[in-house]
Amino acid sequence: MTVELSNILQPPTSSETPVILAEKVQFAFGEGELRKQILFDVDLAVMPGEIVLLTGPSGSGKTTLLTLIGALRQLKEGNLTVLGRSLRGATLADQLHVRRNIGFIFQQHNLLPFLTARRNVELMFELHPEVPAAVAQQRAEALLRQVGLGDRLDYYPARMSGGQKQRVAVARALAASPKLILADEPTAALDSQSGRDVVNLLKSLARNEACPILMVTHDSRVLDIADRIVHMEDGRIQSSNQSPLMTATDSSA
Ligand SMILES: Nc1ncnc2c1ncn2[C@@H]1O[C@H](COP(=O)(O)OP(=O)(O)OP(=O)(O)O)[C@@H](O)[C@H]1O
């Protein structure tokens, strides 16, 4: 058997290492009598390039799990490794490393109202001072063109529709070439067509950059973008499946 030197010198390829690995994750809000456990023994692995949707009833713990994965909350029980960093008892430096490498998209676009579309996207690079301003400007402009807003570069959020604002949020999330996108109900505030446009854009841009996505959604209209759907109930993962569309496509092949 021939063993390539490059295989010896290099660590396992990233395709073999989960971007997110949660093992027996528990989480509770409050202390003592007010303690309320929200997550129970959550196991989840997301591989590079995967698009995984997290569904489940209101209050089942989806957002809580997403914020733990995004290093926006402190994990105390169980193990959670994101982008190669263990988040249990993580230092602030580790948390910041993980956050800097994630593109976040929320239900509300969270654009700054006093900045233009272009400046809202460029703002991401304040977390990356190593990127020269001219490069940041070019990247912001190119992404806004890719999301179909080449003619809105200097518009303020107040002059854009909900779908356009969410497209700016997609451009912003992808600006600094994140290694993971976490999206929480990104289509909830949008009409059906705008919602589809936003997730299709997100999918194609993320695919171009081989960036995995973990998206919380109640929106049955966008389930077909998923490689896999993970369903949560009462703080537990109930099932993990291929998307209905993929299953339908497979069986018709
Ligand atoms: N800061 C908090 N303090 C106390 N309890 C909280 C806090 N945030 C969320 N919860 C509770 O944790 C549970 C899970 O909330 P979470 O937002 O994770 O659910 P979800 O599945 O994302 O719900 P939805 O689909 O409605 O957004 C809920 O019972 C909620 O009331």
The ligand as a Gaussian input file, in Angstrom:
#p B3LYP/6-31G(d) Opt

LIG

0 1
 N      -32.989000      34.081000      29.357000
 C      -33.858000      33.140000      29.732000
 N      -34.159000      32.934000      31.024000
 C      -35.020000      31.964000      31.414000
 N      -35.640000      31.132000      30.548000
 C      -35.396000      31.296000      29.242000
 C      -34.495000      32.307000      28.760000
 N      -34.437000      32.218000      27.404000
 C      -35.273000      31.207000      27.057000
 N      -35.844000      30.663000      28.154000
 C      -36.775000      29.519000      28.164000
 O      -36.101000      28.415000      27.600000
 C      -37.006000      27.613000      26.840000
 C      -36.429000      27.386000      25.461000
 O      -36.352000      28.627000      24.793000
 P      -35.749000      28.734000      23.324000
 O      -35.832000      30.175000      22.926000
 O      -34.435000      28.084000      23.281000
 O      -36.803000      27.859000      22.500000
 P      -37.056000      27.793000      20.944000
 O      -37.233000      26.353000      20.615000
 O      -35.994000      28.540000      20.220000
 O      -38.444000      28.563000      20.842000
 P      -39.025000      29.493000      19.654000
 O      -39.245000      28.587000      18.495000
 O      -40.297000      30.014000      20.243000
 O      -38.008000      30.581000      19.427000
 C      -38.337000      28.334000      26.855000
 O      -39.138000      27.726000      27.832000
 C      -37.972000      29.739000      27.275000
 O      -39.037000      30.336000      27.988000

